[in-house]
Amino acid sequence: MSQYRSNNNNYSPNQVNLKSMSLASSSSDVKVDMMANNTEVEGTTRFPLVVELNVGGHLYTTALSTLTSQSNSKLARMFTGQQSLMHDSRGRNFIDRDGQLFRYILDYLRNSIILLPDGFAEGERLIHEANFFDLPGLATSVRQQLKLPIVPSSNGTVDEELKTMPLAGTTGGTIILGYRGTFAYGSGRDGLSDIKFRKVNRILVCGKVYLCKEVFRDDLNESRDPDRGHLERYTSRYFLKHTYLEQAFDMLQAAKFTLITCCASSANSSGNTIRSDDDDHRWSHYNEFVFQR
């Protein structure tokens, strides 16, 4: 019988065949073991089943299936290799967004619903994040829970994902406009002032925050209102960026508000003696207009 020599060891042909079968079996076992411990999903070969995220400095760990649960979302595109991702210094996937609000994004992806805590005051910001991640269902759910109106942009358009909600204009309420003004003057006959035109210092706006925002949009100045946040609250600290009463009235009429009453103080109604050279105070007055829808 012929002999097989390798590394100073003698093997018969039968022994060689048995050795080959043993190696093949061992290789097969390794392959099966690798498949059993495979941490990748078909179509997402770049990512493990459990993903570590750095979102604006906040660390999250979640399942890959959660991130890809909404197939049309930006997160699904990111974690199926359709859209590029950044990484932080430790190799974690990095997303440059609001890390605190991202917890609500994950909650929605896990459960397909969102339950917001009582007194949640960042609804508009969360809607902004939902729109960024292409999650229209989340944006709609937040608006419904917080009863936020849809406020069209200054060009009158409404985002496509918000068209499932009632348009602004369907909620009733009251808005009060007030202004303090005087009249420009010049020299007239017999020592009397000749009134030239009305001078309005500022148009004040009072009412529920979301109604004021709906009606006056970009014309609304919020710099004197310290209580930013929930749109359901009331404020008397808004004023308009312009001083045109008729423009303000037209905007209220376009939003289907109706003037129900008004009040005014007469010129120089304070009863104080006004110097003859102080005509600006002589014609000073204050008016308020109450609108309802």
PyMOL commands that set and color helices and strands:
alter all, ss='L'
color gray80, all
select helices_A, chain A and resi 13-36+64-67+74-78+102-111+123-132+136-146+160-162+189-191+209-219+245-254+279-282
alter helices_A, ss='H'
color red, helices_A
select strands_A, chain A and resi 4-6+9-11+40-41+44-48+50-55+58-63+86-87+93-95+174-187+193-208+220-221+234-240+258-264+285-292
alter strands_A, ss='S'
color yellow, strands_A
deselect
rebuild
show_as cartoon
